[in-house]
Amino acid sequence: MPSTPEQEGREVSDRAEEKVLPEAWMTLRHDVRNLLNAIKLTCAVLHRRPGQDEFSKGSLREIEQASDGINVLISRYTDDHPLPSNKH
């Protein structure tokens, strides 16, 4: 059965969306990981400052753990799973 112009248009749109979505997803993943690395680096520098009390050290550890947790979520949903699809 031949396809209608409307169906053909939808197929072209779906293919274009499939190409853009992975690029956007990879850019988002990269940008978020860059920000997380900046947070981790800042924490590492602050850990080396002399004279920190235990509260400050604990706060830095919590920030590092939170950034590690976000990184795990990013990996879970971008590396190990297929990209989200808007197909119905």
WORA-V172434 format. One record per backbone hydrogen bond with DSSP energy under -1.0 kcal/mol. CO is the residue of the C=O (numbers start at 1). NH is the residue of the N-H. If there is no record, write none. Layout:
co:CO nh:NH
co:CO nh:NH
This chain:
co:4 nh:8
co:5 nh:9
co:6 nh:10
co:7 nh:11
co:8 nh:12
co:9 nh:13
co:10 nh:14
co:11 nh:15
co:12 nh:16
co:13 nh:17
co:14 nh:18
co:15 nh:19
co:16 nh:20
co:17 nh:21
co:18 nh:22
co:19 nh:23
co:20 nh:24
co:21 nh:25
co:22 nh:26
co:23 nh:27
co:24 nh:28
co:25 nh:29
co:26 nh:30
co:27 nh:31
co:28 nh:32
co:29 nh:33
co:30 nh:34
co:31 nh:35
co:32 nh:36
co:33 nh:37
co:34 nh:38
co:35 nh:39
co:36 nh:40
co:37 nh:41
co:38 nh:42
co:39 nh:43
co:40 nh:44
co:41 nh:45
co:42 nh:46
co:43 nh:47
co:46 nh:49
co:53 nh:57
co:54 nh:58
co:55 nh:59
co:56 nh:60
co:57 nh:61
co:58 nh:62
co:59 nh:63
co:60 nh:64
co:61 nh:65
co:62 nh:66
co:63 nh:67
co:64 nh:68
co:65 nh:69
co:66 nh:70
co:67 nh:71
co:68 nh:72
co:69 nh:73
co:70 nh:74
co:71 nh:75
co:72 nh:76
co:73 nh:77
co:74 nh:78
co:75 nh:79
co:75 nh:80
